[in-house]
């Protein structure tokens, strides 16, 4: 019964975030009057106050959604009941708080926003790694999560690792300042198909699938 409640928190948290994204994306108009596209817009651009009229709804959905998924991460750690599971839980708590922090510090507060986003991405990688290892090394007589669920862990790990490897601060040739690819204003002309936002959306969808997979597997 208690784990059904943990799963319910997960579903509510994810629903809040997805609804916030859909609502704010539908109302979005960028600096050039463009509509929102996952092909060339970062997720965080939906929360840029002063640009998107629905920014506050998006930011609130991240704050509430991140907080609502906290109990599920705790429940997953309790369910696995191992050192690796507890480490995954600690990383998971950091990840969910990172999501909430992105809602508190939207893109118009760029410096703290980037720190919050990087906390989320790095902790998310550690979370899926430790939870994946905890599932892989479950005692033979006590497999509380089916090993096949690690297919979701593998997908999420690849998504996080790819994003962190490719989307990182760079120093353009001949310049002294360091640019951050998480800032869309660093790109003079927005490409019609932009790798970095698509990688971020890949992390989002992989995390969504991972959370749902873990919830159904509990």
N, CA and C atoms as a LAMMPS dump frame, in Angstrom:
ITEM: TIMESTEP
0
ITEM: NUMBER OF ATOMS
654
ITEM: BOX BOUNDS ff ff ff
-5.0000000000000000e+02 5.0000000000000000e+02
-5.0000000000000000e+02 5.0000000000000000e+02
-5.0000000000000000e+02 5.0000000000000000e+02
ITEM: ATOMS id mol type element x y z
1 1 1 N 0.824 -1.214 0
2 1 2 C 0 0 0
3 1 3 C 0.86 1.267 0
4 2 1 N 1.913 1.276 0.84
5 2 2 C 2.754 2.465 0.944
6 2 3 C 3.441 2.769 -0.378
7 3 1 N 3.822 1.709 -1.125
8 3 2 C 4.511 1.943 -2.39
9 3 3 C 3.542 2.424 -3.471
10 4 1 N 2.266 2.097 -3.342
11 4 2 C 1.261 2.658 -4.246
12 4 3 C 1.165 4.169 -4.053
13 5 1 N 1.299 4.609 -2.804
14 5 2 C 1.272 6.049 -2.516
15 5 3 C 2.507 6.724 -3.102
16 6 1 N 3.678 6.08 -2.96
17 6 2 C 4.902 6.622 -3.552
18 6 3 C 4.734 6.784 -5.068
19 7 1 N 4.162 5.759 -5.718
20 7 2 C 3.946 5.805 -7.168
21 7 3 C 2.984 6.927 -7.532
22 8 1 N 1.976 7.144 -6.711
23 8 2 C 1.006 8.201 -6.974
24 8 3 C 1.688 9.566 -6.984
25 9 1 N 2.61 9.784 -6.05
26 9 2 C 3.367 11.038 -6.035
27 9 3 C 4.136 11.217 -7.351
28 10 1 N 4.718 10.127 -7.851
29 10 2 C 5.457 10.186 -9.109
30 10 3 C 4.54 10.601 -10.254
31 11 1 N 3.384 9.967 -10.346
32 11 2 C 2.451 10.27 -11.436
33 11 3 C 1.972 11.723 -11.366
34 12 1 N 1.659 12.188 -10.169
35 12 2 C 1.187 13.567 -10.018
36 12 3 C 2.283 14.556 -10.406
37 13 1 N 3.504 14.303 -9.931
38 13 2 C 4.617 15.186 -10.249
39 13 3 C 4.872 15.269 -11.74
40 14 1 N 4.874 14.114 -12.408
41 14 2 C 5.106 14.108 -13.854
42 14 3 C 3.977 14.794 -14.6
43 15 1 N 2.747 14.578 -14.171
44 15 2 C 1.596 15.229 -14.814
45 15 3 C 1.692 16.748 -14.704
46 16 1 N 2.089 17.225 -13.532
47 16 2 C 2.236 18.672 -13.349
48 16 3 C 3.268 19.257 -14.307
49 17 1 N 4.404 18.578 -14.43
50 17 2 C 5.463 19.075 -15.306
51 17 3 C 5.042 19.027 -16.768
52 18 1 N 4.442 17.917 -17.187
53 18 2 C 4.016 17.789 -18.593
54 18 3 C 2.94 18.816 -18.919
55 19 1 N 1.97 18.996 -18.037
56 19 2 C 0.926 19.995 -18.281
57 19 3 C 1.514 21.402 -18.353
58 20 1 N 2.48 21.7 -17.486
59 20 2 C 3.132 23.004 -17.519
60 20 3 C 3.858 23.244 -18.828
61 21 1 N 4.524 22.212 -19.335
62 21 2 C 5.244 22.331 -20.605
63 21 3 C 4.268 22.549 -21.755
64 22 1 N 3.222 21.736 -21.833
65 22 2 C 2.266 21.828 -22.94
66 22 3 C 1.563 23.189 -22.94
67 23 1 N 1.114 23.63 -21.755
68 23 2 C 0.402 24.904 -21.666
69 23 3 C 1.296 26.073 -22.053
70 24 1 N 2.509 26.106 -21.505
71 24 2 C 3.397 27.239 -21.765
72 24 3 C 3.946 27.221 -23.189
73 25 1 N 4.156 26.033 -23.759
74 25 2 C 4.637 25.946 -25.139
75 25 3 C 3.578 26.45 -26.114
76 26 1 N 2.31 26.184 -25.81
77 26 2 C 1.228 26.626 -26.695
78 26 3 C 1.121 28.152 -26.74
79 27 1 N 1.514 28.827 -25.671
80 27 2 C 1.391 30.288 -25.596
81 27 3 C 2.702 31.004 -25.916
82 28 1 N 3.752 30.26 -26.142
83 28 2 C 5.082 30.843 -26.3
84 28 3 C 5.228 31.617 -27.623
85 29 1 N 5.847 32.775 -27.539
86 29 2 C 6.327 33.517 -28.704
87 29 3 C 7.69 34.081 -28.326
88 30 1 N 8.701 33.747 -29.139
89 30 2 C 10.062 34.132 -28.811
90 30 3 C 10.381 35.566 -29.164
91 31 1 N 11.64 35.919 -29.042
92 31 2 C 12.079 37.289 -29.309
93 31 3 C 11.822 37.705 -30.748
94 32 1 N 11.824 36.758 -31.66
95 32 2 C 11.553 37.043 -33.064
96 32 3 C 10.108 36.735 -33.436
97 33 1 N 9.283 36.518 -32.434
98 33 2 C 7.883 36.203 -32.682
99 33 3 C 7.65 34.761 -33.094
100 34 1 N 8.686 33.911 -32.948
101 34 2 C 8.58 32.52 -33.391
102 34 3 C 7.814 31.671 -32.398
103 35 1 N 7.179 30.627 -32.915
104 35 2 C 6.514 29.667 -32.058
105 35 3 C 7.541 28.713 -31.456
106 36 1 N 7.134 28.056 -30.388
107 36 2 C 8.046 27.128 -29.707
108 36 3 C 8.185 25.844 -30.507
109 37 1 N 9.418 25.334 -30.56
110 37 2 C 9.695 24.056 -31.225
111 37 3 C 10.745 23.303 -30.431
112 38 1 N 10.511 22.011 -30.222
113 38 2 C 11.507 21.209 -29.504
114 38 3 C 12.746 20.984 -30.363
115 39 1 N 12.675 21.338 -31.638
116 39 2 C 13.819 21.155 -32.531
117 39 3 C 14.891 22.217 -32.334
118 40 1 N 14.513 23.375 -31.776
119 40 2 C 15.527 24.43 -31.637
120 40 3 C 15.301 25.352 -30.433
121 41 1 N 14.487 24.928 -29.471
122 41 2 C 14.301 25.711 -28.254
123 41 3 C 14.608 24.849 -27.037
124 42 1 N 15.343 25.425 -26.084
125 42 2 C 15.596 24.731 -24.819
126 42 3 C 14.305 24.686 -24.003
127 43 1 N 14.199 23.681 -23.153
128 43 2 C 13.023 23.564 -22.293
129 43 3 C 12.907 24.786 -21.392
130 44 1 N 14.017 25.25 -20.855
131 44 2 C 13.998 26.358 -19.901
132 44 3 C 13.518 27.662 -20.512
133 45 1 N 13.555 27.776 -21.834
134 45 2 C 13.067 28.998 -22.469
135 45 3 C 11.576 29.2 -22.22
136 46 1 N 10.871 28.134 -21.903
137 46 2 C 9.445 28.251 -21.579
138 46 3 C 9.229 29.038 -20.295
139 47 1 N 10.242 29.089 -19.444
140 47 2 C 10.108 29.773 -18.158
141 47 3 C 10.718 31.156 -18.114
142 48 1 N 11.1 31.697 -19.278
143 48 2 C 11.769 33.002 -19.301
144 48 3 C 10.742 34.122 -19.112
145 49 1 N 10.726 34.68 -17.924
146 49 2 C 9.786 35.751 -17.6
147 49 3 C 10.113 36.986 -18.445
148 50 1 N 9.072 37.586 -19.019
149 50 2 C 9.264 38.738 -19.889
150 50 3 C 9.265 38.356 -21.355
151 51 1 N 9.418 37.066 -21.639
152 51 2 C 9.371 36.59 -23.022
153 51 3 C 8.122 35.74 -23.226
154 52 1 N 7.948 34.746 -22.384
155 52 2 C 6.789 33.867 -22.494
156 52 3 C 5.702 34.327 -21.515
157 53 1 N 4.512 34.648 -22.001
158 53 2 C 3.454 35.085 -21.08
159 53 3 C 3.016 34.006 -20.099
160 54 1 N 3.308 32.747 -20.42
161 54 2 C 2.941 31.643 -19.527
162 54 3 C 4.141 31.144 -18.73
163 55 1 N 5.175 31.969 -18.624
164 55 2 C 6.413 31.544 -17.965
165 55 3 C 6.186 31.146 -16.518
166 56 1 N 5.384 31.898 -15.801
167 56 2 C 5.188 31.606 -14.378
168 56 3 C 4.455 30.292 -14.166
169 57 1 N 3.554 29.955 -15.079
170 57 2 C 2.868 28.662 -14.985
171 57 3 C 3.858 27.522 -15.173
172 58 1 N 4.786 27.688 -16.119
173 58 2 C 5.81 26.666 -16.355
174 58 3 C 6.721 26.531 -15.144
175 59 1 N 7.187 27.657 -14.621
176 59 2 C 8.098 27.62 -13.471
177 59 3 C 7.429 27.002 -12.253
178 60 1 N 6.152 27.315 -12.05
179 60 2 C 5.424 26.731 -10.927
180 60 3 C 5.272 25.222 -11.103
181 61 1 N 5.058 24.781 -12.347
182 61 2 C 4.92 23.339 -12.593
183 61 3 C 6.218 22.608 -12.287
184 62 1 N 7.364 23.219 -12.584
185 62 2 C 8.651 22.594 -12.259
186 62 3 C 8.854 22.535 -10.751
187 63 1 N 8.524 23.627 -10.073
188 63 2 C 8.69 23.678 -8.614
189 63 3 C 7.821 22.617 -7.933
190 64 1 N 6.544 22.583 -8.281
191 64 2 C 5.632 21.631 -7.654
192 64 3 C 5.925 20.202 -8.104
193 65 1 N 6.216 20.036 -9.404
194 65 2 C 6.5 18.699 -9.918
195 65 3 C 7.755 18.108 -9.307
196 66 1 N 8.799 18.944 -9.145
197 66 2 C 10.027 18.464 -8.521
198 66 3 C 9.799 18.034 -7.088
199 67 1 N 9.049 18.844 -6.339
200 67 2 C 8.764 18.513 -4.933
201 67 3 C 7.9 17.252 -4.836
202 68 1 N 6.933 17.1 -5.746
203 68 2 C 6.025 15.955 -5.685
204 68 3 C 6.728 14.631 -5.979
205 69 1 N 7.809 14.659 -6.75
206 69 2 C 8.52 13.414 -7.059
207 69 3 C 9.509 13.005 -5.964
208 70 1 N 9.732 13.88 -4.993
209 70 2 C 10.638 13.548 -3.893
210 70 3 C 10.232 12.261 -3.166
211 71 1 N 8.968 12.112 -2.764
212 71 2 C 8.601 10.881 -2.045
213 71 3 C 8.816 9.616 -2.871
214 72 1 N 8.617 9.705 -4.198
215 72 2 C 8.819 8.518 -5.031
216 72 3 C 10.278 8.08 -5.017
217 73 1 N 11.196 9.044 -5.123
218 73 2 C 12.628 8.722 -5.098
219 73 3 C 12.994 8.07 -3.767
220 74 1 N 12.427 8.599 -2.681
221 74 2 C 12.667 7.999 -1.362
222 74 3 C 12.125 6.566 -1.337
223 75 1 N 10.915 6.382 -1.856
224 75 2 C 10.307 5.055 -1.887
225 75 3 C 11.103 4.058 -2.703
226 76 1 N 11.68 4.509 -3.821
227 76 2 C 12.488 3.612 -4.648
228 76 3 C 13.736 3.164 -3.901
229 77 1 N 14.351 4.094 -3.156
230 77 2 C 15.513 3.732 -2.354
231 77 3 C 15.157 2.742 -1.261
232 78 1 N 13.998 2.96 -0.603
233 78 2 C 13.545 2.037 0.439
234 78 3 C 13.252 0.668 -0.168
235 79 1 N 12.608 0.651 -1.316
236 79 2 C 12.242 -0.607 -1.975
237 79 3 C 13.477 -1.447 -2.282
238 80 1 N 14.521 -0.814 -2.799
239 80 2 C 15.739 -1.556 -3.149
240 80 3 C 16.517 -1.958 -1.897
241 81 1 N 16.53 -1.112 -0.887
242 81 2 C 17.097 -1.472 0.416
243 81 3 C 18.541 -1.914 0.39
244 82 1 N 19.371 -1.236 -0.389
245 82 2 C 20.802 -1.568 -0.454
246 82 3 C 21.597 -0.273 -0.425
247 83 1 N 22.93 -0.414 -0.261
248 83 2 C 23.787 0.776 -0.253
249 83 3 C 23.679 1.513 -1.582
250 84 1 N 23.694 0.754 -2.687
251 84 2 C 23.563 1.378 -3.997
252 84 3 C 22.214 2.072 -4.134
253 85 1 N 21.178 1.452 -3.582
254 85 2 C 19.858 2.063 -3.615
255 85 3 C 19.798 3.353 -2.822
256 86 1 N 20.45 3.368 -1.645
257 86 2 C 20.467 4.584 -0.833
258 86 3 C 21.251 5.688 -1.545
259 87 1 N 22.363 5.318 -2.188
260 87 2 C 23.137 6.317 -2.944
261 87 3 C 22.307 6.874 -4.097
262 88 1 N 21.562 5.986 -4.764
263 88 2 C 20.669 6.445 -5.827
264 88 3 C 19.604 7.384 -5.289
265 89 1 N 19.101 7.078 -4.092
266 89 2 C 18.088 7.932 -3.466
267 89 3 C 18.65 9.317 -3.175
268 90 1 N 19.859 9.388 -2.636
269 90 2 C 20.481 10.687 -2.328
270 90 3 C 20.654 11.502 -3.609
271 91 1 N 21.157 10.844 -4.664
272 91 2 C 21.31 11.538 -5.945
273 91 3 C 19.951 11.937 -6.509
274 92 1 N 18.952 11.083 -6.3
275 92 2 C 17.613 11.383 -6.782
276 92 3 C 16.996 12.578 -6.076
277 93 1 N 17.226 12.695 -4.781
278 93 2 C 16.735 13.858 -4.045
279 93 3 C 17.381 15.138 -4.575
280 94 1 N 18.667 15.072 -4.859
281 94 2 C 19.362 16.231 -5.434
282 94 3 C 18.794 16.563 -6.805
283 95 1 N 18.482 15.517 -7.581
284 95 2 C 17.931 15.721 -8.919
285 95 3 C 16.581 16.42 -8.86
286 96 1 N 15.689 15.932 -8.013
287 96 2 C 14.36 16.527 -7.929
288 96 3 C 14.414 17.95 -7.38
289 97 1 N 15.307 18.194 -6.428
290 97 2 C 15.477 19.559 -5.932
291 97 3 C 16.071 20.46 -7.007
292 98 1 N 16.906 19.882 -7.881
293 98 2 C 17.438 20.635 -9.005
294 98 3 C 16.334 21.068 -9.955
295 99 1 N 15.379 20.159 -10.204
296 99 2 C 14.224 20.502 -11.045
297 99 3 C 13.453 21.661 -10.419
298 100 1 N 13.189 21.554 -9.125
299 100 2 C 12.464 22.62 -8.425
300 100 3 C 13.232 23.938 -8.487
301 101 1 N 14.56 23.863 -8.354
302 101 2 C 15.384 25.072 -8.382
303 101 3 C 15.355 25.747 -9.744
304 102 1 N 15.242 24.965 -10.82
305 102 2 C 15.12 25.553 -12.156
306 102 3 C 13.837 26.387 -12.244
307 103 1 N 12.775 25.922 -11.558
308 103 2 C 11.547 26.704 -11.518
309 103 3 C 11.681 27.967 -10.688
310 104 1 N 12.493 27.919 -9.635
311 104 2 C 12.71 29.088 -8.776
312 104 3 C 13.608 30.106 -9.469
313 105 1 N 14.601 29.609 -10.219
314 105 2 C 15.542 30.481 -10.927
315 105 3 C 15.387 30.27 -12.437
316 106 1 N 14.416 30.929 -13.061
317 106 2 C 14.191 30.75 -14.5
318 106 3 C 15.303 31.364 -15.333
319 107 1 N 15.185 31.26 -16.644
320 107 2 C 16.273 31.633 -17.544
321 107 3 C 16.592 33.123 -17.504
322 108 1 N 15.649 33.961 -17.103
323 108 2 C 15.95 35.394 -17.017
324 108 3 C 16.877 35.707 -15.836
325 109 1 N 17.064 34.723 -14.932
326 109 2 C 18.084 34.816 -13.869
327 109 3 C 19.171 33.815 -14.239
328 110 1 N 19.941 34.164 -15.278
329 110 2 C 20.725 33.16 -15.998
330 110 3 C 21.769 32.447 -15.149
331 111 1 N 22.542 33.191 -14.352
332 111 2 C 23.641 32.552 -13.612
333 111 3 C 23.138 31.497 -12.625
334 112 1 N 22.19 31.827 -11.718
335 112 2 C 21.683 30.773 -10.818
336 112 3 C 20.887 29.707 -11.574
337 113 1 N 20.266 30.104 -12.693
338 113 2 C 19.518 29.126 -13.485
339 113 3 C 20.449 28.05 -14.039
340 114 1 N 21.586 28.458 -14.584
341 114 2 C 22.53 27.497 -15.149
342 114 3 C 23.073 26.582 -14.058
343 115 1 N 23.337 27.138 -12.874
344 115 2 C 23.812 26.303 -11.76
345 115 3 C 22.754 25.266 -11.369
346 116 1 N 21.496 25.691 -11.325
347 116 2 C 20.411 24.766 -10.987
348 116 3 C 20.266 23.687 -12.057
349 117 1 N 20.344 24.095 -13.326
350 117 2 C 20.211 23.137 -14.422
351 117 3 C 21.358 22.132 -14.418
352 118 1 N 22.579 22.615 -14.191
353 118 2 C 23.726 21.712 -14.16
354 118 3 C 23.636 20.748 -12.973
355 119 1 N 23.115 21.229 -11.852
356 119 2 C 22.895 20.342 -10.705
357 119 3 C 21.943 19.224 -11.082
358 120 1 N 20.867 19.581 -11.763
359 120 2 C 19.89 18.576 -12.197
360 120 3 C 20.529 17.549 -13.127
361 121 1 N 21.224 17.999 -14.156
362 121 2 C 21.779 17.071 -15.145
363 121 3 C 22.842 16.153 -14.54
364 122 1 N 23.715 16.712 -13.717
365 122 2 C 24.781 15.894 -13.124
366 122 3 C 24.227 14.913 -12.099
367 123 1 N 23.336 15.394 -11.254
368 123 2 C 22.741 14.503 -10.255
369 123 3 C 21.867 13.455 -10.921
370 124 1 N 21.192 13.825 -12.019
371 124 2 C 20.36 12.864 -12.742
372 124 3 C 21.172 11.712 -13.293
373 125 1 N 22.351 12.019 -13.813
374 125 2 C 23.241 10.967 -14.317
375 125 3 C 23.621 10.006 -13.191
376 126 1 N 23.999 10.553 -12.032
377 126 2 C 24.39 9.722 -10.885
378 126 3 C 23.192 8.911 -10.384
379 127 1 N 22.012 9.529 -10.401
380 127 2 C 20.808 8.853 -9.928
381 127 3 C 20.514 7.593 -10.737
382 128 1 N 20.454 7.727 -12.056
383 128 2 C 20.108 6.555 -12.874
384 128 3 C 21.227 5.513 -12.827
385 129 1 N 22.477 5.967 -12.645
386 129 2 C 23.592 5.032 -12.543
387 129 3 C 23.467 4.176 -11.279
388 130 1 N 23.307 4.82 -10.122
389 130 2 C 23.254 4.062 -8.865
390 130 3 C 21.993 3.217 -8.749
391 131 1 N 20.862 3.756 -9.167
392 131 2 C 19.648 2.95 -9.134
393 131 3 C 19.766 1.769 -10.098
394 132 1 N 20.391 2.013 -11.261
395 132 2 C 20.601 0.922 -12.215
396 132 3 C 21.487 -0.166 -11.644
397 133 1 N 22.556 0.236 -10.964
398 133 2 C 23.454 -0.743 -10.337
399 133 3 C 22.745 -1.476 -9.201
400 134 1 N 21.912 -0.747 -8.451
401 134 2 C 21.17 -1.385 -7.356
402 134 3 C 20.224 -2.45 -7.888
403 135 1 N 19.61 -2.194 -9.036
404 135 2 C 18.722 -3.18 -9.661
405 135 3 C 19.529 -4.357 -10.198
406 136 1 N 20.677 -4.053 -10.796
407 136 2 C 21.513 -5.095 -11.394
408 136 3 C 22.044 -6.061 -10.337
409 137 1 N 22.417 -5.539 -9.162
410 137 2 C 23.049 -6.366 -8.133
411 137 3 C 22.093 -6.751 -7.003
412 138 1 N 20.814 -6.842 -7.302
413 138 2 C 19.867 -7.331 -6.299
414 138 3 C 20.179 -8.784 -5.944
415 139 1 N 20.023 -9.164 -4.671
416 139 2 C 20.227 -10.566 -4.283
417 139 3 C 19.315 -11.481 -5.091
418 140 1 N 19.819 -12.662 -5.404
419 140 2 C 19.084 -13.605 -6.258
420 140 3 C 17.687 -13.908 -5.726
421 141 1 N 17.543 -14.012 -4.413
422 141 2 C 16.246 -14.355 -3.845
423 141 3 C 15.373 -13.17 -3.503
424 142 1 N 15.842 -11.963 -3.842
425 142 2 C 15.08 -10.765 -3.471
426 142 3 C 15.143 -9.721 -4.585
427 143 1 N 14.578 -10.063 -5.721
428 143 2 C 14.55 -9.128 -6.851
429 143 3 C 13.247 -8.341 -6.799
430 144 1 N 13.288 -7.202 -6.091
431 144 2 C 12.076 -6.404 -5.903
432 144 3 C 11.754 -5.555 -7.131
433 145 1 N 12.752 -5.308 -7.977
434 145 2 C 12.558 -4.604 -9.248
435 145 3 C 13.034 -5.543 -10.352
436 146 1 N 12.209 -5.864 -11.349
437 146 2 C 12.642 -6.77 -12.421
438 146 3 C 13.888 -6.23 -13.128
439 147 1 N 14.9 -7.078 -13.359
440 147 2 C 16.129 -6.618 -14.026
441 147 3 C 15.874 -5.976 -15.392
442 148 1 N 14.8 -6.384 -16.08
443 148 2 C 14.501 -5.809 -17.392
444 148 3 C 14.234 -4.309 -17.295
445 149 1 N 13.873 -3.836 -16.091
446 149 2 C 13.631 -2.404 -15.897
447 149 3 C 14.888 -1.586 -16.144
448 150 1 N 16.053 -2.242 -16.112
449 150 2 C 17.299 -1.521 -16.345
450 150 3 C 17.463 -1.068 -17.788
451 151 1 N 16.605 -1.538 -18.675
452 151 2 C 16.605 -0.984 -20.035
453 151 3 C 16.271 0.507 -19.978
454 152 1 N 15.368 0.882 -19.06
455 152 2 C 15.045 2.294 -18.879
456 152 3 C 16.234 3.041 -18.291
457 153 1 N 16.949 2.39 -17.371
458 153 2 C 18.132 3.013 -16.77
459 153 3 C 19.216 3.25 -17.818
460 154 1 N 19.403 2.276 -18.696
461 154 2 C 20.416 2.415 -19.745
462 154 3 C 20.071 3.557 -20.685
463 155 1 N 18.81 3.636 -21.088
464 155 2 C 18.365 4.714 -21.974
465 155 3 C 18.606 6.071 -21.333
466 156 1 N 18.223 6.21 -20.054
467 156 2 C 18.384 7.482 -19.361
468 156 3 C 19.866 7.826 -19.171
469 157 1 N 20.686 6.815 -18.836
470 157 2 C 22.117 7.067 -18.632
471 157 3 C 22.763 7.581 -19.915
472 158 1 N 22.43 6.981 -21.041
473 158 2 C 22.984 7.42 -22.327
474 158 3 C 22.562 8.853 -22.626
475 159 1 N 21.303 9.177 -22.347
476 159 2 C 20.804 10.524 -22.614
477 159 3 C 21.529 11.563 -21.761
478 160 1 N 21.656 11.297 -20.452
479 160 2 C 22.349 12.237 -19.561
480 160 3 C 23.825 12.367 -19.936
481 161 1 N 24.484 11.241 -20.171
482 161 2 C 25.917 11.27 -20.476
483 161 3 C 26.184 12.006 -21.779
484 162 1 N 25.352 11.783 -22.791
485 162 2 C 25.521 12.462 -24.076
486 162 3 C 25.362 13.965 -23.918
487 163 1 N 24.348 14.36 -23.159
488 163 2 C 24.117 15.791 -22.958
489 163 3 C 25.297 16.438 -22.233
490 164 1 N 25.743 15.835 -21.139
491 164 2 C 26.824 16.421 -20.356
492 164 3 C 28.135 16.445 -21.124
493 165 1 N 28.357 15.454 -21.984
494 165 2 C 29.596 15.394 -22.758
495 165 3 C 29.623 16.446 -23.86
496 166 1 N 28.483 16.681 -24.503
497 166 2 C 28.44 17.564 -25.672
498 166 3 C 28.072 18.999 -25.331
499 167 1 N 27.213 19.181 -24.324
500 167 2 C 26.731 20.525 -23.991
501 167 3 C 27.491 21.028 -22.769
502 168 1 N 28.613 21.649 -23.014
503 168 2 C 29.443 22.153 -21.922
504 168 3 C 30.086 23.473 -22.343
505 169 1 N 30.486 24.306 -21.357
506 169 2 C 31.08 25.613 -21.689
507 169 3 C 32.28 25.463 -22.616
508 170 1 N 32.385 26.43 -23.536
509 170 2 C 33.471 26.407 -24.507
510 170 3 C 34.11 27.791 -24.62
511 171 1 N 35.367 27.812 -25.042
512 171 2 C 36.042 29.065 -25.34
513 171 3 C 36.262 29.11 -26.857
514 172 1 N 35.484 29.941 -27.578
515 172 2 C 35.646 30.017 -29.036
516 172 3 C 37.066 30.402 -29.416
517 173 1 N 37.498 29.902 -30.549
518 173 2 C 38.864 30.158 -31.011
519 173 3 C 39.082 31.654 -31.201
520 174 1 N 40.175 32.146 -30.615
521 174 2 C 40.521 33.554 -30.74
522 174 3 C 39.848 34.454 -29.724
523 175 1 N 39.024 33.89 -28.815
524 175 2 C 38.336 34.691 -27.803
525 175 3 C 38.797 34.281 -26.408
526 176 1 N 38.663 35.213 -25.468
527 176 2 C 39.068 34.932 -24.096
528 176 3 C 37.883 34.507 -23.225
529 177 1 N 36.689 34.948 -23.577
530 177 2 C 35.53 34.619 -22.747
531 177 3 C 35.026 33.212 -23.035
532 178 1 N 34.393 32.627 -22.032
533 178 2 C 33.831 31.283 -22.152
534 178 3 C 32.334 31.407 -22.408
535 179 1 N 31.848 30.7 -23.411
536 179 2 C 30.427 30.716 -23.735
537 179 3 C 29.751 29.486 -23.138
538 180 1 N 28.49 29.637 -22.794
539 180 2 C 27.722 28.519 -22.249
540 180 3 C 26.617 28.165 -23.221
541 181 1 N 26.625 26.949 -23.772
542 181 2 C 25.611 26.571 -24.761
543 181 3 C 24.197 26.479 -24.209
544 182 1 N 24.032 26.542 -22.864
545 182 2 C 22.698 26.558 -22.291
546 182 3 C 22.041 27.93 -22.42
547 183 1 N 22.81 28.932 -22.832
548 183 2 C 22.276 30.273 -23.058
549 183 3 C 21.986 30.444 -24.547
550 184 1 N 20.716 30.47 -24.956
551 184 2 C 20.394 30.571 -26.386
552 184 3 C 20.854 31.878 -27.009
553 185 1 N 21.09 32.904 -26.178
554 185 2 C 21.547 34.183 -26.728
555 185 3 C 22.992 34.13 -27.203
556 186 1 N 23.702 33.053 -26.872
557 186 2 C 25.07 32.881 -27.363
558 186 3 C 25.082 32.518 -28.848
559 187 1 N 23.952 32.086 -29.361
560 187 2 C 23.851 31.695 -30.767
561 187 3 C 23.249 32.868 -31.549
562 188 1 N 24.06 33.532 -32.44
563 188 2 C 23.562 34.715 -33.16
564 188 3 C 22.294 34.437 -33.968
565 189 1 N 22.271 33.309 -34.668
566 189 2 C 21.106 32.919 -35.456
567 189 3 C 20.678 31.534 -35.006
568 190 1 N 19.441 31.419 -34.555
569 190 2 C 18.947 30.134 -34.061
570 190 3 C 18.785 29.161 -35.229
571 191 1 N 19.49 28.029 -35.199
572 191 2 C 19.33 27.04 -36.284
573 191 3 C 17.909 26.473 -36.287
574 192 1 N 17.449 26.031 -37.45
575 192 2 C 16.118 25.419 -37.527
576 192 3 C 16.1 24.079 -36.797
577 193 1 N 17.215 23.37 -36.868
578 193 2 C 17.39 22.131 -36.108
579 193 3 C 18.686 22.275 -35.321
580 194 1 N 18.573 22.315 -33.996
581 194 2 C 19.702 22.637 -33.117
582 194 3 C 19.959 21.449 -32.209
583 195 1 N 21.172 20.927 -32.257
584 195 2 C 21.523 19.719 -31.532
585 195 3 C 21.341 19.859 -30.026
586 196 1 N 21.809 20.964 -29.445
587 196 2 C 21.82 21.088 -27.991
588 196 3 C 20.418 21.026 -27.371
589 197 1 N 19.451 21.824 -27.866
590 197 2 C 18.096 21.675 -27.299
591 197 3 C 17.51 20.282 -27.512
592 198 1 N 17.816 19.663 -28.659
593 198 2 C 17.282 18.325 -28.92
594 198 3 C 17.868 17.308 -27.945
595 199 1 N 19.137 17.483 -27.572
596 199 2 C 19.736 16.608 -26.564
597 199 3 C 19.062 16.813 -25.21
598 200 1 N 18.736 18.07 -24.892
599 200 2 C 18.058 18.333 -23.624
600 200 3 C 16.672 17.692 -23.619
601 201 1 N 15.964 17.783 -24.74
602 201 2 C 14.662 17.13 -24.829
603 201 3 C 14.813 15.61 -24.746
604 202 1 N 15.921 15.094 -25.276
605 202 2 C 16.19 13.662 -25.152
606 202 3 C 16.318 13.248 -23.7
607 203 1 N 16.983 14.091 -22.896
608 203 2 C 17.102 13.824 -21.452
609 203 3 C 15.719 13.84 -20.81
610 204 1 N 14.903 14.809 -21.186
611 204 2 C 13.565 14.909 -20.601
612 204 3 C 12.738 13.653 -20.881
613 205 1 N 12.683 13.257 -22.147
614 205 2 C 11.864 12.1 -22.506
615 205 3 C 12.422 10.812 -21.897
616 206 1 N 13.758 10.682 -21.859
617 206 2 C 14.369 9.489 -21.266
618 206 3 C 14.075 9.423 -19.768
619 207 1 N 14.099 10.583 -19.094
620 207 2 C 13.797 10.625 -17.666
621 207 3 C 12.33 10.297 -17.424
622 208 1 N 11.463 10.814 -18.274
623 208 2 C 10.034 10.521 -18.166
624 208 3 C 9.782 9.017 -18.277
625 209 1 N 10.404 8.399 -19.281
626 209 2 C 10.255 6.953 -19.476
627 209 3 C 10.852 6.194 -18.294
628 210 1 N 12.011 6.66 -17.814
629 210 2 C 12.663 5.987 -16.673
630 210 3 C 11.778 6.033 -15.427
631 211 1 N 11.254 7.196 -15.1
632 211 2 C 10.419 7.33 -13.912
633 211 3 C 9.162 6.465 -14.014
634 212 1 N 8.515 6.489 -15.176
635 212 2 C 7.31 5.675 -15.366
636 212 3 C 7.657 4.181 -15.302
637 213 1 N 8.802 3.815 -15.902
638 213 2 C 9.236 2.424 -15.859
639 213 3 C 9.521 1.947 -14.453
640 214 1 N 10.199 2.791 -13.652
641 214 2 C 10.474 2.438 -12.27
642 214 3 C 9.174 2.358 -11.459
643 215 1 N 8.253 3.286 -11.717
644 215 2 C 6.993 3.285 -10.968
645 215 3 C 6.184 2.031 -11.25
646 216 1 N 6.088 1.646 -12.508
647 216 2 C 5.336 0.444 -12.866
648 216 3 C 6.033 -0.819 -12.329
649 217 1 N 7.359 -0.762 -12.183
650 217 2 C 8.123 -1.925 -11.757
651 217 3 C 8.128 -2.126 -10.249
652 218 1 N 7.745 -1.095 -9.493
653 218 2 C 7.79 -1.185 -8.024
654 218 3 C 6.748 -2.189 -7.539
